[in-house]
Amino acid sequence: MIVSVASGKGGTGKTLVATSLALSLEDQGVQLLDCDVEEPDCHLLLRPTITENEAACVPVPAIDEARCTFCGRCSEVCAYHALAVLPQKVVVFPELCHGCGACAHLCPEKAISEVSREIGAVEVGHCGEIEFVQGILNVGEAMATPLIRAVKARAKKGGTVIIDVAPGTACPVVESLKGSDFCLLVTEPTPFGLYDLALAVETARRLYLPCGVVINRDAPGYSGTEDYCRREHIPILLKIPLDQHIAVLYSRGIALAQGMPEWRGRFLSILQDIRSLVGLRT
Amino acid sequence: MKELVVLSGKGGTGKTSIVASFAALAQSKVIADCDVDAADLHLVLSPTVKETSEFWAGKTAAVDRERCTQCRLCQELCRFKAIHDFTVDPLSCEGCGLCYQVCPAEAIRMEDNLAGHWFISETRYGPLVHARLGIAQDNTGRLVAAVRQAALKVAAEHGFNLLLTDGPPGIGCPVISSLAGANLALLVTEPTLSGRHGLERVLGVCRHFGVPALVCINKFDLNEENSCHIEERCYAAGIPVAARIPFDNAVTEALVRGVPVVEYSNGSACRHMAALWGRVRQALG
């Protein structure tokens, strides 16, 4: 079963929830994928031993100017303006390239080959019995999606996989959510949290993913989140209170399920609830 | 024209709360919300939308099943695995057009993609330019650029010389796009390991693109040891720490009520945000 932990709004507690879920399952076999490749931080709470570091690359065009007739076809077909054809030179803008292969495939002179460009790294390791994979996007790189694909390619079939997803609703989030069985949305009980939660729910629904909610930093004073979940028939699977002790543990890089082990049972319950919800739908 | 961009690396450190307070304190400025796929600033500034524009970017392929001969060439060549059973999945399609180019039956068309909307609005604090990216859309950086361009135009029309931008989390294309033209980046961090890690990465982006930075440590008293580490790190790198804002419930309370902190209370967070604005204004020149 693949459970993605997402949010819409940043800073609601995705990583806190994702790492605690993984820790609660550690004696049952679990894999955690950190797909927040721009700001991966699960490793700060789990401190995994990394056993493999593989460069993540995307293909970009390389022009053989001896064969090139400067006809301009490559630039014409490139949807991303990653190629400019001058009278005696072809300029490639590799950071704009999406690696679609159109230029290489369509060049009438077969003058374009593809070379690898590094955009980041995939790291694999373990934290106790938890299998751990993370993607780290190089600073200055614009596109996260190819690296997220590379991380997800390491997902093991058969067991439980927890995916920590980036904030927002754009294509890196969709790439992370695709193929999941369930989307667990972490929110905070404020208008910001609710607004972004609604966008995240729309994203999950676009992918036909069943959702559930965790309310983090729960405190009385704002009922908008619960009202919304009730109206939309989205189950609230856990509430984590606004608690300075929990915040301090997190600030020190201590996962909730580790610093307060009494929470493990509660995270295990969420997973049981998720299994029933997924089962009901299939 | 001076441009201030407020960034964080890690989400949830308090960028939007701080920008909202700056909006209440600063004069003669345009505000831009460049966190286009999870825009929240409007929830505090209560804008009245004056102008809505469509944001068209990229294309999406579509298969005409009547012309399709099911030769499977498109499915084999698509690098994004966006075509299954001779149907394009718009959530996976990146609009490269290779399928359209190679289809022997000319059964594929490329359709323009409505990727979102952007808005020019009026608020109590001046004009606000903001946007809403469509679900699962690409081209986030381009929408950020459109917001910024529109905001610069509004500034010119009003004779304003300050653009105040609420930036997105992360370090990818929307962040890079929001930094274009920035004179100063204010990096809001929190004293957690994730906050420190995120700060390092977003500082790296600022350096990479040559944008000077100031740092603000929000909720600094949550973990004073980490706050000291951040200050030492900044000091060693020659980056000024412009404020240490204590945790204050008033920040959340103001947010729930939909007003900037500096208008809700005059407690500790409010006073520190006002002092921060003074330092930022000085650094902008």
Interface residues (C-beta under 8 A of the other chain):
Chain A: G8 K9 G10 G11 T12 T15 E38 E39 D41 L44 L45 V77 A79 Y80 H98 G99 C100 G101 A102 H105 L106 L137 V139 G140 E141 A142 M143 A144 A166 P167 G168 T169 A170 C171 P172 V173 V174 K178 T190 P191 F192 Y195 D196 L199 E202 T203 R206 L207 G221 Y222 Q244 A247 V248 Y250 S251 R252 G253
Chain B: S8 G9 K10 G11 G12 T13 T16 D37 A38 D40 L43 G58 K59 L77 R79 F80 L91 S92 E94 G95 C96 G97 L98 Q101 V102 L133 I135 A136 Q137 D138 T140 G141 P168 P169 G170 I171 G172 C173 P174 I176 E190 P191 T192 L193 S194 G195 H197 G198 R201 G204 V205 H208 F209 L222 N223 N226 T252 E253 L255 V256 G258
